Each structure stands twice: as C-alpha cells, then as structure tokens.
Amino acid sequence: MSWVLAETDDGLDPTRREHAMRAMSQAWNSITGAGPNDLMLALVDSALFSRYLDLNRARIRPAARPAFLLRTLAHLITSRLTRGHLAIAANHPGS
C-alpha cells in the first residue's frame, strides 16, 4: 500500500480535486507498477499541508535527518529491485 499526500490550493473546487486525484492515481500506478487498490491518495489544502510538514520535520532530530533520508532511499531502491515497484513502510526500522 502506498500513501501519497500532496499539497493543493486552499479550497480547491471538488470537481478539480477529483480530476487531479484520478490523474495522480493513474500516473502513480504507472510509475510504481502498483495496482489501483494499492494507493491511498490525499490532496490536502496548503494551510493544513504546511502544518503537517512542520510537525513531521519536528519529530526527527536535525542531526538524524541525513541518515533517515539515506535509509528511506535505500528502502525504496531495495523494494524496486525485489518487488518491482517503489514501496516503503511509514515507520521503517531505525527511523
């Protein structure tokens, strides 16, 4: 299961939001090789998205961020090689 959180304009029209989500879902599945039931996609208004990023950054100590990024990239590469698509657990070991 992939979980994708994407920023959008505050108050985006629901019709445009749905169209964007469909296009993103199709692109994601095409790029990753995952099926349509393997994606949870959320388009989040800018104000809420900024708050989420701030809280997420705060949970990882600044000194630990480079190692966290390298582990994340290693997990992505490994999943691509072993599973055929990009995948990572939300809280992989050692994070």
Phi, psi and omega in degrees: 000130175254142177238117183242127178245120183235142180278142175221167178301144175301133176071027180304136179305133182305324179294315178294322179298314180296317179299315180296319180294320178297314181296317179295320179298313179297317180295315180301312182295325178293317182288316186274338184084003179282161179273170183295338179269007182254018184226132169245116186241133177228128171262117188248134178304145185310314183299314180290322179298316179299318179296317178301312180298319179300314180293321180293317178296322183294336183281346179247121180304141180307319181293335182270349185298316179299317179295320178298316179297316179298318177297319179298313179297320178298319178296319179296315180296316179300316181294323179296319181286323185267329183252343181088000176212162180284131179204149176203142175287148182300322179231074183293156182307139177086003182270000000 
